[in-house]
Every structure is written in structure tokens, then in C-alpha cells.
Amino acid sequence: MYWASLAGFLAMGGHAAFIWPAFAIALIVLCGLALLSRWGLTVAERDHAQARREAGRDGPRNEVGA
């Protein structure tokens, strides 16, 4: 398709009322998934660090084969 103006593009051939809300919902969902993934990673890293501290493996080991 070819649009002669920005208004023509934004109108999407008369289908803008369906296209732009769908685009917005998809964008919101993807951003939400990214934020939830980042939050989950932060929680997992914190839990892992705590488990290592409790197991006594907080620092580097100088043992051979460890």
C-alpha cells in the first residue's frame, strides 16, 4: 500500500479503529512480559545468591577441581 500523507497512514484505509488498539494491546502485553521476566530473573538471582551463602559457597574456591 502507498499512503500519500501521515493522516492516510494513520487512518489505515478506514481500519484504524481496529488496527491501532490491537497494536497497543500487543505492545502492552510484550512490555509486561519483558518486565515480568526481568523481575523473575532478579528474584531468581537473589534466591541463588542466598542459597550459595547458606551453603558456604559465597566466594571463589582455591581448591583443585572445585
CHARMM internal coordinates of N, CA and C (Angstrom, degrees):
IC EDIT
DIST 1 N 1 CA 1.4397
DIST 1 CA 1 C 1.5292
ANGL 1 N 1 CA 1 C 109.23
DIST 1 C 2 N 1.2725
ANGL 1 CA 1 C 2 N 114.89
DIHE 1 N 1 CA 1 C 2 N 154.00
DIST 2 N 2 CA 1.4566
ANGL 1 C 2 N 2 CA 121.55
DIHE 1 CA 1 C 2 N 2 CA 178.72
DIST 2 CA 2 C 1.5158
ANGL 2 N 2 CA 2 C 108.69
DIHE 1 C 2 N 2 CA 2 C -127.43
DIST 2 C 3 N 1.3201
ANGL 2 CA 2 C 3 N 116.90
DIHE 2 N 2 CA 2 C 3 N 128.50
DIST 3 N 3 CA 1.4477
ANGL 2 C 3 N 3 CA 121.97
DIHE 2 CA 2 C 3 N 3 CA 178.51
DIST 3 CA 3 C 1.5171
ANGL 3 N 3 CA 3 C 108.76
DIHE 2 C 3 N 3 CA 3 C -111.63
DIST 3 C 4 N 1.3138
ANGL 3 CA 3 C 4 N 115.45
DIHE 3 N 3 CA 3 C 4 N 133.40
DIST 4 N 4 CA 1.4556
ANGL 3 C 4 N 4 CA 120.49
DIHE 3 CA 3 C 4 N 4 CA -177.93
DIST 4 CA 4 C 1.5252
ANGL 4 N 4 CA 4 C 112.02
DIHE 3 C 4 N 4 CA 4 C -82.51
DIST 4 C 5 N 1.3293
ANGL 4 CA 4 C 5 N 117.71
DIHE 4 N 4 CA 4 C 5 N -16.74
DIST 5 N 5 CA 1.4582
ANGL 4 C 5 N 5 CA 120.36
DIHE 4 CA 4 C 5 N 5 CA -178.14
DIST 5 CA 5 C 1.5237
ANGL 5 N 5 CA 5 C 109.69
DIHE 4 C 5 N 5 CA 5 C -150.11
DIST 5 C 6 N 1.3139
ANGL 5 CA 5 C 6 N 114.96
DIHE 5 N 5 CA 5 C 6 N 167.65
DIST 6 N 6 CA 1.4559
ANGL 5 C 6 N 6 CA 120.09
DIHE 5 CA 5 C 6 N 6 CA 176.68
DIST 6 CA 6 C 1.5257
ANGL 6 N 6 CA 6 C 110.59
DIHE 5 C 6 N 6 CA 6 C -64.81
DIST 6 C 7 N 1.3136
ANGL 6 CA 6 C 7 N 116.95
DIHE 6 N 6 CA 6 C 7 N -37.42
DIST 7 N 7 CA 1.4685
ANGL 6 C 7 N 7 CA 120.60
DIHE 6 CA 6 C 7 N 7 CA 178.23
DIST 7 CA 7 C 1.5229
ANGL 7 N 7 CA 7 C 110.91
DIHE 6 C 7 N 7 CA 7 C -62.27
DIST 7 C 8 N 1.3247
ANGL 7 CA 7 C 8 N 116.82
DIHE 7 N 7 CA 7 C 8 N -39.25
DIST 8 N 8 CA 1.4629
ANGL 7 C 8 N 8 CA 120.34
DIHE 7 CA 7 C 8 N 8 CA 177.32
DIST 8 CA 8 C 1.5175
ANGL 8 N 8 CA 8 C 111.67
DIHE 7 C 8 N 8 CA 8 C -64.58
DIST 8 C 9 N 1.3418
ANGL 8 CA 8 C 9 N 115.70
DIHE 8 N 8 CA 8 C 9 N -39.39
DIST 9 N 9 CA 1.4646
ANGL 8 C 9 N 9 CA 119.74
DIHE 8 CA 8 C 9 N 9 CA 177.09
DIST 9 CA 9 C 1.5248
ANGL 9 N 9 CA 9 C 110.52
DIHE 8 C 9 N 9 CA 9 C -64.40
DIST 9 C 10 N 1.3297
ANGL 9 CA 9 C 10 N 116.41
DIHE 9 N 9 CA 9 C 10 N -47.32
DIST 10 N 10 CA 1.4644
ANGL 9 C 10 N 10 CA 120.29
DIHE 9 CA 9 C 10 N 10 CA -178.08
DIST 10 CA 10 C 1.5258
ANGL 10 N 10 CA 10 C 112.45
DIHE 9 C 10 N 10 CA 10 C -65.19
DIST 10 C 11 N 1.3233
ANGL 10 CA 10 C 11 N 117.14
DIHE 10 N 10 CA 10 C 11 N -28.28
DIST 11 N 11 CA 1.4686
ANGL 10 C 11 N 11 CA 120.76
DIHE 10 CA 10 C 11 N 11 CA 178.19
DIST 11 CA 11 C 1.5190
ANGL 11 N 11 CA 11 C 111.43
DIHE 10 C 11 N 11 CA 11 C -74.79
DIST 11 C 12 N 1.3272
ANGL 11 CA 11 C 12 N 117.31
DIHE 11 N 11 CA 11 C 12 N -22.72
DIST 12 N 12 CA 1.4686
ANGL 11 C 12 N 12 CA 123.29
DIHE 11 CA 11 C 12 N 12 CA 178.42
DIST 12 CA 12 C 1.5236
ANGL 12 N 12 CA 12 C 112.65
DIHE 11 C 12 N 12 CA 12 C 51.41
DIST 12 C 13 N 1.2899
ANGL 12 CA 12 C 13 N 115.53
DIHE 12 N 12 CA 12 C 13 N 43.25
DIST 13 N 13 CA 1.4597
ANGL 12 C 13 N 13 CA 119.45
DIHE 12 CA 12 C 13 N 13 CA 177.01
DIST 13 CA 13 C 1.5195
ANGL 13 N 13 CA 13 C 113.22
DIHE 12 C 13 N 13 CA 13 C 64.61
DIST 13 C 14 N 1.3069
ANGL 13 CA 13 C 14 N 117.18
DIHE 13 N 13 CA 13 C 14 N 29.51
DIST 14 N 14 CA 1.4661
ANGL 13 C 14 N 14 CA 120.81
DIHE 13 CA 13 C 14 N 14 CA 179.51
DIST 14 CA 14 C 1.5141
ANGL 14 N 14 CA 14 C 114.08
DIHE 13 C 14 N 14 CA 14 C 90.07
DIST 14 C 15 N 1.3159
ANGL 14 CA 14 C 15 N 117.46
DIHE 14 N 14 CA 14 C 15 N -0.96
DIST 15 N 15 CA 1.4667
ANGL 14 C 15 N 15 CA 121.01
DIHE 14 CA 14 C 15 N 15 CA -177.64
DIST 15 CA 15 C 1.5240
ANGL 15 N 15 CA 15 C 112.52
DIHE 14 C 15 N 15 CA 15 C -105.11
DIST 15 C 16 N 1.3176
ANGL 15 CA 15 C 16 N 117.88
DIHE 15 N 15 CA 15 C 16 N 12.80
DIST 16 N 16 CA 1.4628
ANGL 15 C 16 N 16 CA 121.90
DIHE 15 CA 15 C 16 N 16 CA -175.87
DIST 16 CA 16 C 1.5273
ANGL 16 N 16 CA 16 C 112.53
DIHE 15 C 16 N 16 CA 16 C -60.45
DIST 16 C 17 N 1.3220
ANGL 16 CA 16 C 17 N 117.01
DIHE 16 N 16 CA 16 C 17 N -31.84
DIST 17 N 17 CA 1.4694
ANGL 16 C 17 N 17 CA 120.22
DIHE 16 CA 16 C 17 N 17 CA -178.97
DIST 17 CA 17 C 1.5263
ANGL 17 N 17 CA 17 C 112.02
DIHE 16 C 17 N 17 CA 17 C -64.84
DIST 17 C 18 N 1.3233
ANGL 17 CA 17 C 18 N 117.37
DIHE 17 N 17 CA 17 C 18 N -19.71
DIST 18 N 18 CA 1.4632
ANGL 17 C 18 N 18 CA 121.48
DIHE 17 CA 17 C 18 N 18 CA 178.80
DIST 18 CA 18 C 1.5228
ANGL 18 N 18 CA 18 C 111.46
DIHE 17 C 18 N 18 CA 18 C -102.95
DIST 18 C 19 N 1.3178
ANGL 18 CA 18 C 19 N 116.85
DIHE 18 N 18 CA 18 C 19 N -36.63
DIST 19 N 19 CA 1.4595
ANGL 18 C 19 N 19 CA 121.35
DIHE 18 CA 18 C 19 N 19 CA -174.14
DIST 19 CA 19 C 1.5251
ANGL 19 N 19 CA 19 C 112.19
DIHE 18 C 19 N 19 CA 19 C -73.24
DIST 19 C 20 N 1.3272
ANGL 19 CA 19 C 20 N 118.46
DIHE 19 N 19 CA 19 C 20 N -50.85
DIST 20 N 20 CA 1.4557
ANGL 19 C 20 N 20 CA 120.58
DIHE 19 CA 19 C 20 N 20 CA -174.46
DIST 20 CA 20 C 1.5214
ANGL 20 N 20 CA 20 C 113.39
DIHE 19 C 20 N 20 CA 20 C -66.79
DIST 20 C 21 N 1.3298
ANGL 20 CA 20 C 21 N 120.28
DIHE 20 N 20 CA 20 C 21 N -40.65
DIST 21 N 21 CA 1.4764
ANGL 20 C 21 N 21 CA 117.69
DIHE 20 CA 20 C 21 N 21 CA 175.32
DIST 21 CA 21 C 1.5332
ANGL 21 N 21 CA 21 C 112.33
DIHE 20 C 21 N 21 CA 21 C -64.06
DIST 21 C 22 N 1.3325
ANGL 21 CA 21 C 22 N 116.70
DIHE 21 N 21 CA 21 C 22 N -37.83
DIST 22 N 22 CA 1.4649
ANGL 21 C 22 N 22 CA 119.56
DIHE 21 CA 21 C 22 N 22 CA 178.01
DIST 22 CA 22 C 1.5336
ANGL 22 N 22 CA 22 C 110.10
DIHE 21 C 22 N 22 CA 22 C -64.40
DIST 22 C 23 N 1.3193
ANGL 22 CA 22 C 23 N 116.45
DIHE 22 N 22 CA 22 C 23 N -41.14
DIST 23 N 23 CA 1.4547
ANGL 22 C 23 N 23 CA 121.03
DIHE 22 CA 22 C 23 N 23 CA 177.25
DIST 23 CA 23 C 1.5334
ANGL 23 N 23 CA 23 C 110.28
DIHE 22 C 23 N 23 CA 23 C -62.69
DIST 23 C 24 N 1.3070
ANGL 23 CA 23 C 24 N 117.44
DIHE 23 N 23 CA 23 C 24 N -43.68
DIST 24 N 24 CA 1.4726
ANGL 23 C 24 N 24 CA 121.74
DIHE 23 CA 23 C 24 N 24 CA -179.63
DIST 24 CA 24 C 1.5263
ANGL 24 N 24 CA 24 C 111.22
DIHE 23 C 24 N 24 CA 24 C -64.24
DIST 24 C 25 N 1.3227
ANGL 24 CA 24 C 25 N 116.79
DIHE 24 N 24 CA 24 C 25 N -42.98
DIST 25 N 25 CA 1.4645
ANGL 24 C 25 N 25 CA 120.28
DIHE 24 CA 24 C 25 N 25 CA 179.48
DIST 25 CA 25 C 1.5238
ANGL 25 N 25 CA 25 C 110.27
DIHE 24 C 25 N 25 CA 25 C -63.60
DIST 25 C 26 N 1.3197
ANGL 25 CA 25 C 26 N 117.36
DIHE 25 N 25 CA 25 C 26 N -43.86
DIST 26 N 26 CA 1.4636
ANGL 25 C 26 N 26 CA 121.07
DIHE 25 CA 25 C 26 N 26 CA 178.87
DIST 26 CA 26 C 1.5293
ANGL 26 N 26 CA 26 C 110.54
DIHE 25 C 26 N 26 CA 26 C -61.86
DIST 26 C 27 N 1.3175
ANGL 26 CA 26 C 27 N 116.96
DIHE 26 N 26 CA 26 C 27 N -42.41
DIST 27 N 27 CA 1.4579
ANGL 26 C 27 N 27 CA 120.98
DIHE 26 CA 26 C 27 N 27 CA 179.53
DIST 27 CA 27 C 1.5351
ANGL 27 N 27 CA 27 C 111.07
DIHE 26 C 27 N 27 CA 27 C -64.71
DIST 27 C 28 N 1.3158
ANGL 27 CA 27 C 28 N 117.30
DIHE 27 N 27 CA 27 C 28 N -41.85
DIST 28 N 28 CA 1.4684
ANGL 27 C 28 N 28 CA 121.31
DIHE 27 CA 27 C 28 N 28 CA 178.42
DIST 28 CA 28 C 1.5260
ANGL 28 N 28 CA 28 C 110.86
DIHE 27 C 28 N 28 CA 28 C -63.21
DIST 28 C 29 N 1.3248
ANGL 28 CA 28 C 29 N 116.17
DIHE 28 N 28 CA 28 C 29 N -43.57
DIST 29 N 29 CA 1.4643
ANGL 28 C 29 N 29 CA 120.39
DIHE 28 CA 28 C 29 N 29 CA 179.61
DIST 29 CA 29 C 1.5281
ANGL 29 N 29 CA 29 C 110.53
DIHE 28 C 29 N 29 CA 29 C -63.43
DIST 29 C 30 N 1.3232
ANGL 29 CA 29 C 30 N 117.51
DIHE 29 N 29 CA 29 C 30 N -45.36
DIST 30 N 30 CA 1.4646
ANGL 29 C 30 N 30 CA 120.20
DIHE 29 CA 29 C 30 N 30 CA -179.85
DIST 30 CA 30 C 1.5240
ANGL 30 N 30 CA 30 C 111.84
DIHE 29 C 30 N 30 CA 30 C -64.02
DIST 30 C 31 N 1.3150
ANGL 30 CA 30 C 31 N 117.45
DIHE 30 N 30 CA 30 C 31 N -41.33
DIST 31 N 31 CA 1.4696
ANGL 30 C 31 N 31 CA 120.49
DIHE 30 CA 30 C 31 N 31 CA 177.40
DIST 31 CA 31 C 1.5235
ANGL 31 N 31 CA 31 C 110.45
DIHE 30 C 31 N 31 CA 31 C -64.90
DIST 31 C 32 N 1.3218
ANGL 31 CA 31 C 32 N 117.07
DIHE 31 N 31 CA 31 C 32 N -40.63
DIST 32 N 32 CA 1.4573
ANGL 31 C 32 N 32 CA 120.93
DIHE 31 CA 31 C 32 N 32 CA 177.26
DIST 32 CA 32 C 1.5193
ANGL 32 N 32 CA 32 C 112.00
DIHE 31 C 32 N 32 CA 32 C -62.34
DIST 32 C 33 N 1.3180
ANGL 32 CA 32 C 33 N 117.10
DIHE 32 N 32 CA 32 C 33 N -41.97
DIST 33 N 33 CA 1.4586
ANGL 32 C 33 N 33 CA 120.55
DIHE 32 CA 32 C 33 N 33 CA 177.64
DIST 33 CA 33 C 1.5265
ANGL 33 N 33 CA 33 C 111.30
DIHE 32 C 33 N 33 CA 33 C -64.24
DIST 33 C 34 N 1.3205
ANGL 33 CA 33 C 34 N 117.15
DIHE 33 N 33 CA 33 C 34 N -39.76
DIST 34 N 34 CA 1.4601
ANGL 33 C 34 N 34 CA 120.70
DIHE 33 CA 33 C 34 N 34 CA 177.99
DIST 34 CA 34 C 1.5238
ANGL 34 N 34 CA 34 C 110.43
DIHE 33 C 34 N 34 CA 34 C -63.54
DIST 34 C 35 N 1.3398
ANGL 34 CA 34 C 35 N 117.34
DIHE 34 N 34 CA 34 C 35 N -43.78
DIST 35 N 35 CA 1.4615
ANGL 34 C 35 N 35 CA 120.41
DIHE 34 CA 34 C 35 N 35 CA 179.04
DIST 35 CA 35 C 1.5274
ANGL 35 N 35 CA 35 C 111.95
DIHE 34 C 35 N 35 CA 35 C -65.77
DIST 35 C 36 N 1.3232
ANGL 35 CA 35 C 36 N 116.96
DIHE 35 N 35 CA 35 C 36 N -41.90
DIST 36 N 36 CA 1.4634
ANGL 35 C 36 N 36 CA 120.06
DIHE 35 CA 35 C 36 N 36 CA 177.73
DIST 36 CA 36 C 1.5254
ANGL 36 N 36 CA 36 C 111.66
DIHE 35 C 36 N 36 CA 36 C -64.40
DIST 36 C 37 N 1.3169
ANGL 36 CA 36 C 37 N 116.92
DIHE 36 N 36 CA 36 C 37 N -38.12
DIST 37 N 37 CA 1.4640
ANGL 36 C 37 N 37 CA 120.88
DIHE 36 CA 36 C 37 N 37 CA 178.09
DIST 37 CA 37 C 1.5249
ANGL 37 N 37 CA 37 C 110.48
DIHE 36 C 37 N 37 CA 37 C -64.73
DIST 37 C 38 N 1.3261
ANGL 37 CA 37 C 38 N 116.78
DIHE 37 N 37 CA 37 C 38 N -43.50
DIST 38 N 38 CA 1.4599
ANGL 37 C 38 N 38 CA 120.61
DIHE 37 CA 37 C 38 N 38 CA 178.93
DIST 38 CA 38 C 1.5249
ANGL 38 N 38 CA 38 C 110.70
DIHE 37 C 38 N 38 CA 38 C -64.32
DIST 38 C 39 N 1.3217
ANGL 38 CA 38 C 39 N 117.27
DIHE 38 N 38 CA 38 C 39 N -42.10
DIST 39 N 39 CA 1.4516
ANGL 38 C 39 N 39 CA 120.92
DIHE 38 CA 38 C 39 N 39 CA 177.36
DIST 39 CA 39 C 1.5307
ANGL 39 N 39 CA 39 C 110.95
DIHE 38 C 39 N 39 CA 39 C -62.58
DIST 39 C 40 N 1.3265
ANGL 39 CA 39 C 40 N 116.94
DIHE 39 N 39 CA 39 C 40 N -43.19
DIST 40 N 40 CA 1.4637
ANGL 39 C 40 N 40 CA 120.91
DIHE 39 CA 39 C 40 N 40 CA 178.38
DIST 40 CA 40 C 1.5192
ANGL 40 N 40 CA 40 C 112.23
DIHE 39 C 40 N 40 CA 40 C -62.52
DIST 40 C 41 N 1.3294
ANGL 40 CA 40 C 41 N 117.04
DIHE 40 N 40 CA 40 C 41 N -39.10
DIST 41 N 41 CA 1.4525
ANGL 40 C 41 N 41 CA 120.77
DIHE 40 CA 40 C 41 N 41 CA 177.12
DIST 41 CA 41 C 1.5229
ANGL 41 N 41 CA 41 C 110.87
DIHE 40 C 41 N 41 CA 41 C -64.29
DIST 41 C 42 N 1.3232
ANGL 41 CA 41 C 42 N 116.85
DIHE 41 N 41 CA 41 C 42 N -42.85
DIST 42 N 42 CA 1.4660
ANGL 41 C 42 N 42 CA 120.85
DIHE 41 CA 41 C 42 N 42 CA 179.21
DIST 42 CA 42 C 1.5237
ANGL 42 N 42 CA 42 C 110.66
DIHE 41 C 42 N 42 CA 42 C -61.28
DIST 42 C 43 N 1.3105
ANGL 42 CA 42 C 43 N 117.17
DIHE 42 N 42 CA 42 C 43 N -44.34
DIST 43 N 43 CA 1.4677
ANGL 42 C 43 N 43 CA 121.60
DIHE 42 CA 42 C 43 N 43 CA 179.01
DIST 43 CA 43 C 1.5225
ANGL 43 N 43 CA 43 C 110.06
DIHE 42 C 43 N 43 CA 43 C -63.84
DIST 43 C 44 N 1.3213
ANGL 43 CA 43 C 44 N 117.93
DIHE 43 N 43 CA 43 C 44 N -44.26
DIST 44 N 44 CA 1.4619
ANGL 43 C 44 N 44 CA 121.33
DIHE 43 CA 43 C 44 N 44 CA -179.28
DIST 44 CA 44 C 1.5279
ANGL 44 N 44 CA 44 C 111.13
DIHE 43 C 44 N 44 CA 44 C -64.64
DIST 44 C 45 N 1.3222
ANGL 44 CA 44 C 45 N 117.44
DIHE 44 N 44 CA 44 C 45 N -40.66
DIST 45 N 45 CA 1.4663
ANGL 44 C 45 N 45 CA 120.32
DIHE 44 CA 44 C 45 N 45 CA 178.32
DIST 45 CA 45 C 1.5254
ANGL 45 N 45 CA 45 C 110.86
DIHE 44 C 45 N 45 CA 45 C -64.90
DIST 45 C 46 N 1.3284
ANGL 45 CA 45 C 46 N 116.92
DIHE 45 N 45 CA 45 C 46 N -40.50
DIST 46 N 46 CA 1.4629
ANGL 45 C 46 N 46 CA 120.57
DIHE 45 CA 45 C 46 N 46 CA 178.80
DIST 46 CA 46 C 1.5263
ANGL 46 N 46 CA 46 C 110.34
DIHE 45 C 46 N 46 CA 46 C -65.07
DIST 46 C 47 N 1.3266
ANGL 46 CA 46 C 47 N 117.34
DIHE 46 N 46 CA 46 C 47 N -43.56
DIST 47 N 47 CA 1.4665
ANGL 46 C 47 N 47 CA 120.83
DIHE 46 CA 46 C 47 N 47 CA 179.18
DIST 47 CA 47 C 1.5206
ANGL 47 N 47 CA 47 C 111.54
DIHE 46 C 47 N 47 CA 47 C -64.60
DIST 47 C 48 N 1.3202
ANGL 47 CA 47 C 48 N 116.00
DIHE 47 N 47 CA 47 C 48 N -39.11
DIST 48 N 48 CA 1.4623
ANGL 47 C 48 N 48 CA 120.66
DIHE 47 CA 47 C 48 N 48 CA 179.90
DIST 48 CA 48 C 1.5312
ANGL 48 N 48 CA 48 C 110.19
DIHE 47 C 48 N 48 CA 48 C -65.84
DIST 48 C 49 N 1.3256
ANGL 48 CA 48 C 49 N 117.20
DIHE 48 N 48 CA 48 C 49 N -43.34
DIST 49 N 49 CA 1.4630
ANGL 48 C 49 N 49 CA 120.71
DIHE 48 CA 48 C 49 N 49 CA 179.29
DIST 49 CA 49 C 1.5289
ANGL 49 N 49 CA 49 C 110.28
DIHE 48 C 49 N 49 CA 49 C -63.35
DIST 49 C 50 N 1.3151
ANGL 49 CA 49 C 50 N 117.16
DIHE 49 N 49 CA 49 C 50 N -39.80
DIST 50 N 50 CA 1.4565
ANGL 49 C 50 N 50 CA 120.46
DIHE 49 CA 49 C 50 N 50 CA 178.73
DIST 50 CA 50 C 1.5273
ANGL 50 N 50 CA 50 C 110.73
DIHE 49 C 50 N 50 CA 50 C -65.61
DIST 50 C 51 N 1.3231
ANGL 50 CA 50 C 51 N 117.39
DIHE 50 N 50 CA 50 C 51 N -42.07
DIST 51 N 51 CA 1.4633
ANGL 50 C 51 N 51 CA 120.64
DIHE 50 CA 50 C 51 N 51 CA 179.31
DIST 51 CA 51 C 1.5250
ANGL 51 N 51 CA 51 C 110.67
DIHE 50 C 51 N 51 CA 51 C -64.05
DIST 51 C 52 N 1.3385
ANGL 51 CA 51 C 52 N 117.40
DIHE 51 N 51 CA 51 C 52 N -38.79
DIST 52 N 52 CA 1.4648
ANGL 51 C 52 N 52 CA 120.18
DIHE 51 CA 51 C 52 N 52 CA 177.83
DIST 52 CA 52 C 1.5267
ANGL 52 N 52 CA 52 C 110.90
DIHE 51 C 52 N 52 CA 52 C -65.40
DIST 52 C 53 N 1.3441
ANGL 52 CA 52 C 53 N 116.99
DIHE 52 N 52 CA 52 C 53 N -39.95
DIST 53 N 53 CA 1.4649
ANGL 52 C 53 N 53 CA 119.89
DIHE 52 CA 52 C 53 N 53 CA 177.95
DIST 53 CA 53 C 1.5234
ANGL 53 N 53 CA 53 C 110.98
DIHE 52 C 53 N 53 CA 53 C -63.26
DIST 53 C 54 N 1.3257
ANGL 53 CA 53 C 54 N 115.81
DIHE 53 N 53 CA 53 C 54 N -43.44
DIST 54 N 54 CA 1.4646
ANGL 53 C 54 N 54 CA 120.01
DIHE 53 CA 53 C 54 N 54 CA -179.59
DIST 54 CA 54 C 1.5193
ANGL 54 N 54 CA 54 C 111.57
DIHE 53 C 54 N 54 CA 54 C -65.82
DIST 54 C 55 N 1.3273
ANGL 54 CA 54 C 55 N 117.63
DIHE 54 N 54 CA 54 C 55 N -30.86
DIST 55 N 55 CA 1.4589
ANGL 54 C 55 N 55 CA 121.43
DIHE 54 CA 54 C 55 N 55 CA -179.79
DIST 55 CA 55 C 1.5276
ANGL 55 N 55 CA 55 C 111.60
DIHE 54 C 55 N 55 CA 55 C -84.87
DIST 55 C 56 N 1.3340
ANGL 55 CA 55 C 56 N 117.83
DIHE 55 N 55 CA 55 C 56 N -4.78
DIST 56 N 56 CA 1.4500
ANGL 55 C 56 N 56 CA 121.39
DIHE 55 CA 55 C 56 N 56 CA 179.68
DIST 56 CA 56 C 1.5073
ANGL 56 N 56 CA 56 C 113.78
DIHE 55 C 56 N 56 CA 56 C 79.39
DIST 56 C 57 N 1.3123
ANGL 56 CA 56 C 57 N 116.68
DIHE 56 N 56 CA 56 C 57 N 25.13
DIST 57 N 57 CA 1.4668
ANGL 56 C 57 N 57 CA 121.11
DIHE 56 CA 56 C 57 N 57 CA -178.99
DIST 57 CA 57 C 1.5196
ANGL 57 N 57 CA 57 C 110.67
DIHE 56 C 57 N 57 CA 57 C -116.52
DIST 57 C 58 N 1.2956
ANGL 57 CA 57 C 58 N 116.73
DIHE 57 N 57 CA 57 C 58 N 43.75
DIST 58 N 58 CA 1.4564
ANGL 57 C 58 N 58 CA 119.88
DIHE 57 CA 57 C 58 N 58 CA -175.31
DIST 58 CA 58 C 1.5147
ANGL 58 N 58 CA 58 C 112.80
DIHE 57 C 58 N 58 CA 58 C -75.58
DIST 58 C 59 N 1.2960
ANGL 58 CA 58 C 59 N 117.71
DIHE 58 N 58 CA 58 C 59 N -37.84
DIST 59 N 59 CA 1.4631
ANGL 58 C 59 N 59 CA 120.05
DIHE 58 CA 58 C 59 N 59 CA -175.39
DIST 59 CA 59 C 1.5193
ANGL 59 N 59 CA 59 C 111.99
DIHE 58 C 59 N 59 CA 59 C -109.02
DIST 59 C 60 N 1.3308
ANGL 59 CA 59 C 60 N 116.36
DIHE 59 N 59 CA 59 C 60 N 178.81
DIST 60 N 60 CA 1.4681
ANGL 59 C 60 N 60 CA 119.95
DIHE 59 CA 59 C 60 N 60 CA 177.69
DIST 60 CA 60 C 1.5157
ANGL 60 N 60 CA 60 C 110.25
DIHE 59 C 60 N 60 CA 60 C -69.19
DIST 60 C 61 N 1.3093
ANGL 60 CA 60 C 61 N 115.80
DIHE 60 N 60 CA 60 C 61 N 147.68
DIST 61 N 61 CA 1.4533
ANGL 60 C 61 N 61 CA 121.19
DIHE 60 CA 60 C 61 N 61 CA -179.97
DIST 61 CA 61 C 1.5205
ANGL 61 N 61 CA 61 C 109.72
DIHE 60 C 61 N 61 CA 61 C -100.27
DIST 61 C 62 N 1.2940
ANGL 61 CA 61 C 62 N 116.44
DIHE 61 N 61 CA 61 C 62 N 145.69
DIST 62 N 62 CA 1.4525
ANGL 61 C 62 N 62 CA 121.10
DIHE 61 CA 61 C 62 N 62 CA 179.10
DIST 62 CA 62 C 1.5194
ANGL 62 N 62 CA 62 C 111.99
DIHE 61 C 62 N 62 CA 62 C -103.98
DIST 62 C 63 N 1.3084
ANGL 62 CA 62 C 63 N 116.51
DIHE 62 N 62 CA 62 C 63 N 9.23
DIST 63 N 63 CA 1.4650
ANGL 62 C 63 N 63 CA 120.51
DIHE 62 CA 62 C 63 N 63 CA -179.14
DIST 63 CA 63 C 1.5180
ANGL 63 N 63 CA 63 C 110.08
DIHE 62 C 63 N 63 CA 63 C -81.31
DIST 63 C 64 N 1.3234
ANGL 63 CA 63 C 64 N 115.48
DIHE 63 N 63 CA 63 C 64 N 147.13
DIST 64 N 64 CA 1.4638
ANGL 63 C 64 N 64 CA 120.53
DIHE 63 CA 63 C 64 N 64 CA 177.74
DIST 64 CA 64 C 1.5279
ANGL 64 N 64 CA 64 C 107.81
DIHE 63 C 64 N 64 CA 64 C -76.62
DIST 64 C 65 N 1.3413
ANGL 64 CA 64 C 65 N 115.24
DIHE 64 N 64 CA 64 C 65 N 131.58
DIST 65 N 65 CA 1.4548
ANGL 64 C 65 N 65 CA 120.80
DIHE 64 CA 64 C 65 N 65 CA 178.38
DIST 65 CA 65 C 1.5104
ANGL 65 N 65 CA 65 C 114.46
DIHE 64 C 65 N 65 CA 65 C 82.63
DIST 65 C 66 N 1.2859
ANGL 65 CA 65 C 66 N 117.50
DIHE 65 N 65 CA 65 C 66 N 8.61
DIST 66 N 66 CA 1.4515
ANGL 65 C 66 N 66 CA 120.17
DIHE 65 CA 65 C 66 N 66 CA -178.48
DIST 66 CA 66 C 1.5107
ANGL 66 N 66 CA 66 C 110.76
DIHE 65 C 66 N 66 CA 66 C -94.23
END
COOR INIT
IC SEED 1 N 1 CA 1 C
IC BUILD
